[in-house]
């Protein structure tokens, strides 16, 4: 990326902090959905847990991409 399209350093720091905090929250959700999936529940409950897990995995991928973009900014 060219210097003219780079974010200000302060913004990069703030975004890195937010991405880190988001990673922590997502890790908790992923662990909880994993543990829920290990319990005995009906098909509807398992479907909901699967949806939570899939959405969390998607959010992890998006967060990883954000971190890659921020890394390229520095």
Secondary structure in CASP SS format (residue, H / E / C, confidence):
PFRMAT SS
TARGET T0000
AUTHOR 0000-0000-0000
METHOD secondary structure of the structure
MODEL  1
X C 1.00
X C 1.00
X H 1.00
X H 1.00
X H 1.00
X C 1.00
X C 1.00
X C 1.00
X H 1.00
X H 1.00
X H 1.00
X H 1.00
X H 1.00
X H 1.00
X H 1.00
X H 1.00
X H 1.00
X H 1.00
X H 1.00
X H 1.00
X H 1.00
X H 1.00
X H 1.00
X H 1.00
X H 1.00
X H 1.00
X H 1.00
X H 1.00
X H 1.00
X H 1.00
X H 1.00
X H 1.00
X H 1.00
X H 1.00
X H 1.00
X H 1.00
X H 1.00
X C 1.00
X C 1.00
X C 1.00
X C 1.00
X C 1.00
X H 1.00
X H 1.00
X H 1.00
X H 1.00
X H 1.00
X H 1.00
X H 1.00
X H 1.00
X H 1.00
X H 1.00
X H 1.00
X H 1.00
X H 1.00
X H 1.00
X H 1.00
X H 1.00
X H 1.00
X H 1.00
X H 1.00
X H 1.00
X H 1.00
X H 1.00
X H 1.00
X H 1.00
X H 1.00
X H 1.00
X H 1.00
X H 1.00
X H 1.00
X H 1.00
X C 1.00
X C 1.00
END
